[in-house]
Amino acid sequence: MSKNEIDEIHDLKERVDCRSVLEAAGFTFYPEESSRHVWKYSRKHGVQGHQIVIVNHQGKGWFSPLEVGKRGDVFSLVQYLNPGLNFGQVRIELRPLAGIAPRLPAGERESSEQPVQDLLLRWNARSKPAPGSAAWKYLATARKVPEDVIERAVSLGILAEGPYGTMWAAHLNKGIVGGWEMRGEKMKSAFCRGGTKSLLQFSWGDTARCTRLAVTEAAIDAFSLAALEGRRVDTIYASTGGGMAPHTIQALQGLCMGLNVVVATDANAPGDRYANMIQPWCRKNYERLRPVGYDDWNDCLRAER
């Protein structure tokens, strides 16, 4: 390879953003599942599948959460999207994109995330659910979550009383509240504005001693499955908050490496897609657990009670 060719490779690696490559390839950006330094892109692939690519390192790096070992720089990204291209052909593909900034939606070039201290102030300003409070009544009455489950979640510091009787369920990032799921009688499932989606984690025992991970799509489903399974002390019940954000993927990949994994997502096509995404990360036992006769675990719990 000549010096000019080597110089061009270095120049293209420096001047071409992985996000611009994905946009040119027809990928869609998901701002609600992206963060300040990590961006999620997806496109349809095959009959029912999707390709998901996460971009990091200020647009210079990428990885696929669905395929172990698929990661690298902008050159390997083009080869991932176009199998069979050699370095010379990749250079031809990249030349028109040199210096082209990604077309992020208005307001997304600067992060929509709030500083951690601002989120903590919002969280700490809310009271904790207590017997008779609106959020407690919503969980215990409308959702039939047993009171000892609610008490345990409050004691773990992952439940707060939102406005208008909503339940706030915290996602922790390195032990710090980074965002929260919101749900109530008058509010469909949502995630707090400016927060970072990671994982809600509920357990009856010491998480350091747990050997099993059960993954659900919502906090209420995590609480419901914890009740239905009889207060197992060996299990971490985790909620993704209905999406696979970059911090969610990172947290799940770490947990899946060391625990037996039960994917207890909803009994529908999206739930199956989540299960297919998680399975390659598992290094121990893997099980797909579907609610029988119902779409989700809270439906099962309400039917039982």
Secondary structure, 3 states (H helix, E strand, C coil): CCHHHHHHHHHHHHHCCHHHHHHHCCCEECHHHCCCCCEEEEEEECCCEEEEEEEEHHHCEEECCCCCCCEECHHHHHHHHCCCCCHHHHHHHHHHHCCCCCCCCCCCCCCCCCCHHHHHHHHHCCCCCCCCCHHHHHHHHHCCCCHHHHHHHHHCCCEEECHHHCEEEEEEECCEEEEEEEEECCEEEEECCCCCCCEEEEECCCHHHCCEEEEECCHHHHHHHHHHCCCCCCEEEEECCCCCCHHHHHHHHHHHHHCEEEECCCCCHHHHHHHHHHHHHCCCCEEECCCCCCCCHHHHHHHHC
